[in-house]
Amino acid sequence: MSTAVNPTNSKMSNYRYFLLAIIFFLTVVNYADRAIISIAGPAISDEFGLSAIELGFIFSAFGWSYVIGQLPGGWLLDRFGTKWVYATCVGIWSLFTLLQGFVAGAAAVALLFTLRLLVGLSEAPSFPANSRVVSMWFPTQERGLAAAVFNSAQYLATVLFAPLMGWIVYSYGWREVFWLMGGIGIVAMFIWLKVFRTPHGHAAKSTENTKELEYVVEGGALVDIDETGDQQKKTSITWSAVKKLLTNRMLIGVYLAQYCIVTLTWFFLTWFPVYLVQERGFSILQAGFVAVLPALCGFLGGILGGIISDQLFRRTGSLTLARKTPIIIGMLLATTMIICNYVDSPVMVVALMTLAFFGKGLGALGWAVVTDTSPKELPGLNAGLFNTFGNIAGITTPIAIGYLVEMNDGSFTTALVFVAVNALVAIFSYLFLVGEIKRVVIKS
């Protein structure tokens, strides 16, 4: 196994960290746009008289198209590269986010559902694109933290925007929050177009940049995956390639675990504010502010998980131990949300949810595993498959919780058990299905 040299005696650029900050920002916007509906949900429900089941289906609309778009999104990235595919999807999802603020009349619910579908479809390439950026720019011993950083943006999105969105809905109305976030996303698209460069394109600028290229290549970065030569242009989806990925036991375990972990994500993205309002008596404004604490701890847990994973890899040389340990510990902590069913204190409920969300963040290293295991020829396809399986939970979780709440006369007791069980299944998958974590080789 190749290990990157420590470039202490030579000056090199650190553009990879700047680029990581940019994809972190894009992912914050991405998740804020997903989460708008949960903050605006109670107000939308009141205006249009929606039941919990109907609201659950609107929550799930994003997930249907997001899943459908994963394989095409992965193919687009492998075929055309990261820069323009990512820019296009950011611009389109931001436009559809903005348009949600204009829905009205008898067809408002159908229009809202349709626009959520379109947002999901246009966001589909975003996380595979993030994975490609980390794969091409970061050596193995830095990759766990890099993947954890962009994945942890989902929590900071709530920290930064939930109070703001809650205040806007409370003070002005739910439409205005869609207009604000759509505008921010359009600005983000132009920032991405301005700053993104491939490793080879960056290296051509200066000697310091060349040294950074040499450093990441020595550490195992896949610096050529976004080049546009003849080899890259021949990349395409074949059922043979898909079959090889879907019949790999390690990847099956990773996909299953990601489905379970994303179930936790979608509970917090969609039903958690509703839980606080309907079962725990918070106002919409209070729910927006209260949601900050669990999200902040989820963010800290995500960063800590990446740090722990990379430190374990440096000390032991075992990628399997380094990736699995934070995942298993984090999922165990996530199951503590069940205790909320047995306490009455709002403070205790927030504390337990905060611990659960911290654990969810700690264990959310799936994207690091993807960058470690993707075949060099098909990183976009594997990332698309991974995100497809994971985000089926974006369909099933909102609907399942909607039915469970409706069947239990508005109580979330069974819903919390449902979410916690998924954390246990993720642990099972990494312990007994995944086995050794290593890069998959596709033999022609």
C-alpha positions in Angstrom: 0.0 0.0 0.0 1.3 3.4 -1.0 1.5 6.1 1.6 1.9 9.8 0.7 5.1 11.5 1.7 5.0 14.3 4.3 5.9 17.4 2.3 7.4 19.3 5.2 10.6 20.3 3.3 8.8 21.6 0.2 6.3 24.3 -0.2 3.1 23.2 -2.0 -0.3 24.6 -2.5 -3.3 23.4 -0.6 -6.0 24.0 -3.2 -7.7 20.7 -2.2 -8.8 22.2 1.1 -10.2 25.3 -0.6 -12.1 23.1 -3.0 -13.4 21.1 -0.1 -14.7 24.3 1.5 -16.5 25.0 -1.8 -18.3 21.6 -2.0 -19.1 22.0 1.7 -20.8 25.3 0.9 -22.7 23.7 -2.0 -23.8 20.8 0.2 -25.0 23.2 2.9 -27.2 24.9 0.3 -28.3 21.5 -1.1 -29.5 20.3 2.3 -31.1 23.6 3.2 -33.2 23.3 0.1 -34.2 19.8 1.1 -35.1 20.8 4.6 -37.2 23.8 3.7 -40.3 21.7 3.4 -39.9 20.4 7.0 -39.8 23.9 8.4 -42.6 25.2 6.1 -44.5 21.9 6.5 -46.8 22.8 9.4 -47.7 26.1 7.8 -48.3 24.4 4.4 -50.4 21.8 6.2 -52.5 24.4 7.9 -53.1 26.4 4.7 -54.1 23.4 2.6 -55.6 21.2 5.3 -53.3 18.2 4.8 -53.3 15.0 6.9 -50.1 13.4 8.2 -50.2 10.9 5.4 -50.6 13.6 2.7 -47.8 15.6 4.2 -45.7 12.5 4.3 -46.2 12.0 0.6 -45.1 15.6 -0.1 -42.1 15.0 2.1 -41.3 11.9 0.1 -41.6 13.5 -3.4 -37.9 14.6 -3.4 -36.8 11.1 -2.6 -38.6 9.4 -5.5 -36.9 11.5 -8.2 -33.6 11.7 -6.3 -33.4 7.9 -6.4 -34.4 7.7 -10.1 -31.8 10.2 -11.0 -28.8 8.6 -9.3 -27.6 6.2 -12.1 -28.1 8.8 -14.9 -26.4 11.4 -12.7 -23.4 9.0 -12.1 -23.2 8.3 -15.8 -23.3 12.1 -16.6 -20.4 12.7 -14.2 -18.4 9.8 -15.7 -19.1 10.9 -19.2 -18.9 14.7 -19.0 -16.9 15.4 -15.9 -17.7 17.2 -12.7 -17.5 20.9 -13.4 -20.4 21.5 -15.8 -22.6 18.6 -14.5 -22.4 19.9 -11.0 -23.0 23.6 -12.1 -26.0 22.6 -14.1 -27.7 20.6 -11.3 -27.1 23.4 -8.8 -28.7 26.0 -11.1 -31.7 23.8 -11.9 -32.5 22.7 -8.4 -32.2 26.3 -7.2 -34.7 27.5 -9.8 -37.2 24.8 -8.8 -36.7 25.7 -5.2 -37.5 29.3 -5.9 -40.6 28.4 -7.9 -42.1 26.5 -4.9 -42.8 29.8 -3.3 -45.3 30.7 -6.1 -47.7 27.7 -5.8 -51.3 28.6 -5.1 -54.8 27.7 -5.8 -56.6 24.4 -6.2 -53.6 22.8 -7.8 -51.1 24.0 -5.2 -50.5 20.7 -3.6 -50.0 18.9 -6.9 -47.6 21.7 -8.1 -45.7 21.5 -4.8 -45.3 17.8 -5.1 -44.2 18.1 -8.8 -41.6 20.8 -7.9 -40.3 18.7 -5.1 -39.9 15.9 -7.6 -37.9 18.2 -9.9 -35.7 19.4 -7.1 -34.9 15.8 -6.2 -34.1 14.9 -9.8 -31.8 17.9 -10.3 -29.9 17.3 -7.0 -29.2 13.6 -7.9 -25.6 14.2 -9.2 -24.6 16.3 -6.3 -23.2 13.8 -3.8 -21.6 11.6 -6.5 -19.9 14.8 -7.7 -18.7 15.5 -4.1 -17.3 11.9 -4.0 -15.5 12.4 -7.3 -13.9 15.6 -6.0 -12.6 13.9 -2.9 -11.4 10.9 -4.9 -9.5 13.0 -7.3 -8.1 15.5 -4.9 -7.4 13.7 -1.6 -4.9 11.0 -0.7 -6.2 8.0 1.3 -5.0 9.1 4.7 -6.9 12.4 4.3 -10.0 11.0 2.6 -12.0 10.0 5.7 -12.0 13.6 7.0 -12.6 15.1 3.6 -15.7 12.9 3.0 -16.9 13.6 6.5 -16.6 17.3 6.0 -18.8 17.5 2.9 -21.2 14.9 4.4 -21.4 16.9 7.6 -22.7 20.0 5.7 -26.2 18.5 6.0 -26.1 19.2 9.8 -24.6 22.7 9.4 -27.4 23.5 6.9 -29.8 23.1 9.8 -27.6 25.0 12.2 -27.3 28.0 9.8 -30.7 28.0 8.1 -33.3 26.3 10.4 -33.6 29.3 12.8 -33.6 31.7 9.8 -36.2 29.7 7.9 -38.3 29.3 11.1 -38.2 33.1 11.7 -39.1 33.9 8.0 -42.1 31.4 8.1 -43.2 32.8 11.5 -42.8 36.5 10.6 -43.6 36.6 6.9 -44.9 33.3 5.5 -43.7 30.0 4.1 -43.4 31.2 0.5 -40.6 33.7 1.2 -38.2 31.1 2.5 -38.3 29.3 -0.9 -37.5 32.5 -2.7 -34.5 33.2 -0.4 -33.0 29.8 -0.7 -33.5 29.6 -4.5 -31.6 32.9 -4.9 -28.7 31.7 -2.7 -28.4 28.5 -4.8 -28.1 30.5 -8.1 -25.3 32.5 -6.7 -23.6 29.3 -5.5 -23.7 27.9 -9.1 -21.6 30.9 -10.4 -19.1 30.5 -7.5 -18.5 26.8 -8.5 -18.0 27.7 -12.1 -15.4 30.3 -11.2 -13.2 28.2 -8.8 -13.3 24.5 -9.8 -10.1 23.0 -11.4 -8.9 19.4 -11.9 -5.6 18.4 -10.3 -3.8 18.5 -13.7 -5.4 21.8 -14.6 -4.4 23.3 -11.2 -0.8 21.9 -11.4 -0.2 23.7 -14.7 -0.4 27.1 -12.9 2.7 26.9 -10.7 5.5 24.8 -9.1 3.7 24.8 -5.8 0.6 23.4 -7.5 2.7 20.7 -9.2 4.0 19.6 -5.8 0.4 19.3 -4.5 -0.4 17.1 -7.5 2.6 14.9 -6.7 1.6 14.6 -3.1 -2.0 13.5 -3.7 -0.9 11.1 -6.5 1.6 9.4 -4.1 -1.2 9.1 -1.6 -3.6 7.3 -4.0 -5.8 10.1 -5.3 -7.5 9.3 -8.6 -6.4 12.5 -10.3 -7.3 11.4 -13.8 -11.0 10.5 -13.4 -12.2 13.9 -14.5 -10.0 14.3 -17.5 -11.6 14.4 -21.0 -9.3 12.3 -23.1 -10.4 9.4 -25.3 -10.4 6.9 -22.5 -12.7 9.0 -20.4 -15.1 9.6 -23.3 -15.6 5.8 -23.7 -17.0 5.5 -20.2 -20.6 4.3 -20.2 -23.1 2.4 -18.1 -23.3 -1.3 -19.0 -25.5 -3.8 -17.3 -22.4 -6.0 -16.9 -20.7 -3.3 -14.9 -23.8 -2.7 -12.8 -24.1 -6.4 -12.2 -20.5 -6.7 -11.0 -21.1 -4.0 -8.5 -24.5 -5.3 -7.3 -23.1 -8.8 -6.8 -20.2 -7.7 -4.7 -20.9 -8.7 -1.1 -18.9 -5.8 0.4 -20.8 -3.3 -1.7 -24.2 -4.9 -0.9 -23.4 -4.4 2.8 -22.4 -0.8 2.3 -25.5 -0.1 0.3 -27.8 -1.6 2.9 -26.1 0.2 5.7 -26.4 3.5 3.8 -30.2 2.9 3.4 -30.5 2.6 7.2 -28.3 5.6 8.0 -30.2 7.8 5.5 -33.4 6.7 7.2 -32.1 8.6 10.3 -31.2 11.6 8.1 -34.7 11.8 6.6 -36.4 11.6 10.0 -34.5 14.6 11.1 -34.9 16.4 7.7 -38.7 15.9 7.5 -40.6 14.8 10.6 -38.4 16.0 13.5 -39.7 19.6 13.5 -43.2 18.2 13.1 -42.6 15.9 16.1 -41.5 18.9 18.2 -44.5 20.9 17.2 -47.3 18.3 17.3 -46.1 16.0 20.1 -43.9 18.2 22.3 -45.8 21.4 22.0 -43.2 23.7 20.5 -44.1 26.6 18.2 -42.8 26.6 14.6 -40.4 29.3 15.6 -39.2 27.4 18.7 -38.8 24.2 16.6 -36.6 26.0 14.1 -34.3 27.2 16.9 -34.4 23.9 18.9 -33.4 21.9 15.8 -30.1 23.8 15.8 -28.6 21.9 18.8 -29.0 18.3 17.5 -27.9 19.5 14.1 -24.8 21.2 15.5 -23.9 18.1 17.4 -24.5 16.0 14.3 -22.0 18.3 12.5 -19.4 17.9 15.2 -20.0 14.2 15.3 -19.5 14.0 11.6 -16.2 15.9 11.7 -15.0 13.8 14.7 -15.9 10.6 12.9 -13.7 11.6 10.0 -10.8 12.6 12.3 -11.0 9.3 14.2 -11.2 7.3 11.0 -8.1 8.9 9.5 -6.1 8.7 12.7 -7.0 5.0 13.1 -5.8 4.4 9.5 -2.5 6.2 10.1 -1.9 4.2 13.2 -3.0 0.8 12.2 -2.9 0.8 8.4 -6.3 -1.0 8.4 -8.8 0.8 6.3 -11.5 -1.7 7.5 -10.9 -0.9 11.2 -10.6 2.8 10.5 -13.9 3.1 8.7 -16.0 0.6 10.6 -15.2 1.7 14.2 -16.8 5.2 14.1 -19.8 3.8 12.1 -20.7 1.1 14.7 -20.2 3.4 17.7 -22.2 6.2 16.1 -25.1 3.9 15.2 -25.3 2.6 18.8 -25.5 6.2 20.1 -28.3 6.9 17.5 -30.6 4.3 19.1 -30.8 6.4 22.2 -33.7 8.3 20.6 -36.0 5.5 21.8 -35.7 6.8 25.3 -37.7 9.9 24.3 -40.7 7.6 24.4 -40.3 7.3 28.2 -39.6 10.9 29.2 -41.8 14.0 29.5 -39.3 16.8 29.9 -38.8 18.8 26.7 -35.2 19.4 27.8 -34.6 15.7 28.1 -36.1 15.1 24.7 -33.9 17.6 23.1 -30.8 16.2 24.9 -31.6 12.7 23.8 -32.2 13.7 20.2 -29.0 15.7 20.3 -27.1 12.6 21.4 -28.7 10.5 18.8 -27.9 13.0 16.1 -24.3 13.2 17.3 -24.1 9.5 16.9 -25.7 9.6 13.4 -23.0 12.2 12.4 -20.2 10.1 13.9 -21.3 7.1 11.9 -22.0 8.8 8.6 -18.8 7.7 6.9 -20.4 6.0 4.0 -19.1 8.4 1.4 -15.6 7.8 2.7 -16.2 4.1 2.1 -17.4 4.9 -1.4 -14.2 6.8 -2.3 -12.2 3.9 -0.9 -14.1 1.1 -2.7 -15.2 2.6 -6.1 -13.6 1.0 -9.2 -11.2 3.4 -10.8 -13.1 3.1 -14.1 -16.6 3.8 -12.7 -16.5 6.1 -9.6 -19.6 7.9 -10.7 -21.6 4.7 -11.3 -20.7 3.2 -7.9 -21.5 6.5 -6.1 -24.8 6.6 -8.0 -25.7 3.1 -6.9 -24.7 3.9 -3.3 -26.8 7.0 -3.3 -29.7 5.2 -5.0 -29.9 2.6 -2.3 -29.3 5.1 0.5 -32.0 7.5 -0.7 -34.7 5.0 -1.2 -35.0 5.9 2.4 -35.9 9.4 1.3 -39.1 7.7 -0.2 -39.9 5.1 2.4 -39.1 7.0 5.6 -41.4 10.0 5.3 -44.3 7.8 4.1 -43.7 5.1 6.7 -43.5 7.6 9.6 -46.6 9.4 8.2 -48.6 6.1 8.4 -47.2 5.2 11.8 -48.1 8.6 13.2 -51.6 8.4 11.7 -52.2 4.8 13.0 -51.1 5.9 16.5 -53.5 8.9 16.7 -50.7 11.4 16.2 -48.2 9.7 18.5 -44.5 9.3 17.3 -43.8 6.4 19.7 -43.7 3.7 17.1 -42.0 6.0 14.6 -39.0 6.5 16.9 -38.6 2.7 17.3 -38.7 2.3 13.5 -35.9 4.8 13.1 -33.8 3.3 15.9 -34.1 -0.2 14.4 -32.6 1.0 11.2 -29.5 2.1 13.1 -29.2 -1.5 14.5 -29.5 -3.0 11.0 -26.7 -0.7 9.8 -24.5 -2.1 12.6 -25.4 -5.6 11.5 -24.5 -4.9 7.9 -21.0 -3.5 8.7 -20.3 -6.3 11.2 -21.5 -9.3 9.1 -21.8 -8.3 5.5 -19.2 -5.8 4.5 -16.0 -7.7 5.5 -12.7 -6.1 4.4 -13.0 -2.6 2.9 -10.9 -2.4 -0.3 -11.2 -1.0 -3.8 -13.2 -3.1 -6.2 -11.5 -4.1 -9.4 -13.5 -4.5 -12.6 -11.9 -7.0 -14.9 -12.7 -6.6 -18.5 
